[in-house]
């Protein structure tokens, strides 16, 4: 079982919209989940320079004309799948993503989907449920870092201990949520404990505790083990990242991870 982020972009798609392409390292083809439980999209959001819409269509969805379409306002990264709901997928089907927004040459419009795989051979992320989180919560702490972006529409990463290295030795930490104080598409985490795939939450300021509680609230709403767990012993193989557009190149993005030390 694991959860991973899928990011995509379209350049100057205009108000009519254009097909989005997956960022390097990602794919719009759903992986070969096995078993009776289908993979699902738990959250989806955009980061746009002009208001428009994003649309995710796939063969097993409601329809292939519009599928699941939602409006996106400029710089608003709120998730557009109601909390506790999901879009059920079928293994190995192809997502057709459309983004409508800015028509200005060079403007990159971005989107994300958080996909949960109940059973994916070869990948098994560590994660706990909301109930286990409450039972094991010992102390809260944070990691505050600054990730400087290199190029637009790509994942930029640094080691989780690049800015500070204060986690207790060989202890498990639950990642309750993550935020960036500069608007961007997503804040991501990738490492050994996460099956070497990225998990992420919407980038942006922590309005009403939305980002700081993102994984906790998602787990509580779905009754699924969706709160990522990392061990401090793997800090040299755990990477914190962000995705932004061409306007954010060479920008230092302050990021905060909200962590719970687990008993």
C-alpha positions in Angstrom: 0.0 0.0 0.0 1.2 3.5 -0.8 0.2 7.0 -1.8 2.1 9.1 -4.3 1.8 12.5 -6.0 1.4 12.9 -9.8 2.1 16.3 -11.2 1.4 17.7 -14.7 1.6 21.0 -16.7 0.5 22.8 -19.7 2.1 25.9 -21.2 -0.2 28.9 -22.2 -3.2 26.6 -22.6 -5.7 29.5 -22.9 -9.3 29.6 -21.9 -10.3 26.6 -24.1 -7.7 24.4 -22.4 -5.0 22.1 -23.7 -3.7 18.6 -22.9 -1.4 18.5 -19.9 1.8 16.4 -19.8 3.2 14.7 -16.7 6.3 16.2 -15.2 9.6 14.4 -15.7 9.6 11.2 -13.6 5.8 11.0 -13.5 3.4 9.2 -15.8 -0.3 9.7 -16.6 -0.7 5.9 -16.8 -2.0 4.3 -13.6 0.3 1.7 -12.2 -0.5 -2.0 -12.0 -2.3 -2.1 -8.7 -3.3 -5.7 -7.8 -6.2 -7.1 -5.8 -9.9 -6.2 -5.6 -9.4 -2.7 -4.1 -9.0 -0.2 -6.9 -6.5 2.7 -6.8 -8.1 6.1 -6.1 -7.5 9.8 -6.5 -7.8 11.2 -3.0 -7.1 14.9 -3.8 -6.5 17.0 -6.9 -5.5 20.7 -7.2 -3.9 23.3 -9.4 -1.5 26.2 -9.3 -2.3 28.6 -12.0 -1.4 32.1 -13.1 -4.8 32.8 -14.5 -8.2 31.5 -13.6 -9.5 28.5 -15.5 -10.3 24.9 -15.0 -8.7 21.5 -14.7 -10.2 18.3 -16.0 -9.3 14.6 -15.3 -10.9 12.0 -17.6 -10.3 8.3 -17.8 -12.0 5.3 -19.3 -13.5 3.9 -16.1 -14.6 7.3 -14.8 -18.1 8.9 -15.0 -17.6 9.9 -18.7 -14.7 10.5 -21.1 -16.0 13.9 -22.3 -15.4 15.9 -19.2 -14.8 13.3 -16.5 -14.0 15.3 -13.3 -13.7 19.1 -14.0 -13.2 21.8 -11.4 -12.6 25.5 -11.5 -9.2 26.9 -10.4 -8.6 30.5 -9.5 -5.2 32.1 -9.8 -2.8 31.2 -7.0 -5.3 29.0 -5.2 -4.0 25.5 -4.4 -7.0 24.2 -2.3 -7.8 20.6 -3.1 -10.8 20.1 -5.3 -11.9 16.6 -4.3 -14.3 16.8 -1.3 -12.5 15.6 1.9 -13.2 11.9 2.4 -14.3 11.3 -1.2 -12.3 9.8 -4.0 -12.2 9.1 -7.8 -11.9 5.3 -8.3 -9.4 4.3 -11.0 -8.5 1.1 -12.9 -5.0 -0.2 -13.0 -3.0 0.6 -16.2 -5.6 3.1 -17.6 -4.4 6.4 -18.9 -5.5 9.7 -17.4 -6.4 12.5 -19.9 -5.7 15.8 -18.1 -6.8 19.2 -19.5 -5.8 22.5 -18.1 -7.3 25.9 -19.1 -5.8 29.1 -17.9 -3.3 31.8 -19.0 -2.8 32.3 -22.8 0.4 34.3 -22.2 3.4 32.8 -24.0 5.6 30.9 -21.6 3.2 30.8 -18.7 3.2 27.3 -17.2 -0.1 26.2 -15.5 0.3 23.2 -13.1 -1.8 20.5 -11.5 -1.5 17.6 -9.1 -3.3 14.4 -8.2 -2.7 12.4 -5.0 -3.1 8.8 -5.9 -3.6 5.9 -3.4 -2.6 2.4 -4.3 -4.0 -0.3 -2.0 -1.6 -3.0 -3.4 1.3 -2.2 -5.6 3.9 -5.0 -5.9 7.4 -3.7 -5.1 6.3 -0.5 -3.4 5.2 -0.3 0.2 5.2 3.1 1.9 5.2 3.4 5.7 2.0 5.1 6.9 -0.4 5.0 9.8 -4.0 5.7 10.4 -5.5 8.6 12.4 -6.3 6.3 15.3 -2.7 5.0 15.5 -1.4 8.5 15.2 -3.4 9.5 18.3 -2.3 6.5 20.2 1.4 6.9 19.5 1.7 10.7 19.5 4.5 11.6 22.0 5.9 15.1 21.0 5.4 17.5 18.2 8.2 19.2 16.3 8.9 20.8 13.0 11.5 21.0 10.3 11.9 24.4 8.7 13.9 24.5 5.4 14.3 26.6 2.3 14.3 24.9 -1.1 15.7 27.0 -3.9 14.1 26.1 -7.2 16.2 25.5 -10.2 13.8 25.3 -13.2 10.1 25.7 -13.7 7.7 22.7 -13.9 10.0 20.2 -12.3 10.7 18.7 -8.9 13.4 20.5 -7.0 14.7 18.6 -3.9 17.1 18.8 -1.0 17.9 16.4 1.8 15.5 16.7 4.7 18.5 17.5 7.0 20.1 20.0 4.7 19.1 23.1 6.8 18.9 21.5 10.3 19.6 18.0 11.7 17.9 17.9 15.1 15.6 14.8 14.8 16.1 12.2 17.6 18.3 9.3 16.6 16.6 6.2 15.1 13.0 7.4 15.9 9.8 7.3 13.9 8.1 10.5 13.0 4.6 10.9 11.5 4.3 13.7 8.8 1.1 15.4 9.9 1.3 18.0 7.1 3.6 20.3 5.1 3.3 23.9 4.0 5.2 26.5 2.0 5.1 30.2 2.8 5.6 31.0 -0.9 2.8 29.8 -3.2 3.8 26.8 -5.3 2.1 23.7 -6.7 3.1 21.1 -4.1 5.5 20.3 -1.2 6.8 16.7 -1.6 8.7 14.1 0.4 10.5 11.2 -1.1 12.7 8.5 0.6 13.4 5.0 1.7 10.4 4.9 4.1 8.1 6.1 1.4 9.0 3.4 -1.2 11.2 6.0 -3.0 8.2 7.6 -4.5 6.9 11.1 -3.7 4.0 11.9 -1.5 2.9 15.5 -1.4 0.3 18.1 -0.3 -0.8 21.4 -1.8 1.8 24.2 -1.7 0.8 27.5 -0.2 0.3 29.3 3.0 -1.3 27.4 5.9 -4.8 28.8 5.8 -6.9 27.6 8.8 -4.5 24.7 9.4 -5.2 23.2 6.0 -1.7 22.3 5.0 -0.4 21.6 8.5 -3.1 19.0 9.0 -3.3 17.7 5.5 -2.4 14.1 5.9 -4.0 13.8 9.3 -7.3 15.1 8.1 -7.2 13.0 5.0 -6.6 9.9 7.0 -9.3 10.7 9.5 -11.8 11.4 6.7 -11.1 8.2 4.8 -10.2 5.8 7.6 -7.1 4.8 5.7 -3.5 4.8 6.8 -2.4 7.9 5.0 -0.1 9.7 7.5 3.4 9.1 6.2 6.0 7.8 8.6 9.8 8.4 8.3 12.6 7.3 10.5 15.3 9.7 11.4 17.9 7.0 10.6 17.0 7.5 6.9 17.4 11.2 6.9 20.3 11.0 4.5 18.0 9.3 2.0 14.9 11.4 2.5 14.3 14.4 0.3 12.1 17.5 0.6 10.9 19.1 -2.6 8.7 21.7 -4.2 7.2 22.3 -7.7 6.6 25.8 -9.1 6.2 27.6 -12.4 8.6 29.5 -14.5 7.9 32.7 -12.5 9.3 30.9 -9.4 12.7 29.9 -10.9 15.6 30.6 -8.5 13.2 31.4 -5.7 13.9 30.3 -2.1 10.7 28.6 -1.0 10.4 28.4 2.8 8.9 25.0 3.8 7.7 23.7 7.1 7.1 20.0 7.9 4.8 19.3 10.9 6.1 16.2 12.6 4.9 14.0 15.4 7.4 11.9 17.3 5.9 8.5 17.7 6.0 6.3 20.8 
